[in-house]
């Protein structure tokens, strides 16, 4: 299996900065997979700032959902893949699966959980198949308050499971706290 590094942490913990640094140290040809979608002006500005932080010779692919399928359909020619981030990917898949449904209903929760599970299965299949090292960034969601809405709780639950799946497959897990990297695995 190719090496897999998972970088977890809270918001503004330094996850993406650390991931960029690791990718630059480990490879010259990097494909950066961005999962954020510019839904509003503020998010579009964030995406533009993140693009400017990356080396210009890196290839960027934007996939808000179906990342594994997209990578398998069009394999990148690179030495390393950096996915930033799993949090937004899971959120995108979750929102598409919930749609106009009521997130407090068990059938909607099950549909959303199955959609995220399928996304994770395909993502991990792509990692195993492509044969290049991956760095994956994700938010640790287990240390905050219990969300007040059913959708928030569902998101926390499915992202927590996705993080566990990724960590189980990973060779290296790094936890970021206040810009400091702590080895977990």
Secondary structure, DSSP 4 states (H G I P E B T S, - for coil): ---EEEEEE-TTSSHHHHHHHHHHHH-SSEEEEE-----SHHHHHHHHHHHHHS-TTSEEEE-SS-HHHHHHHT---SSEEEEE-HHHHHHHHHHHHHTTS-TTSHHHHHHHHHHHHHHHHHHHHHHHHH-SEEEEEEE--TTSPPPSSHHHHHHHHHHHHHHHHHHHH-SEEEEEETTEEEE--
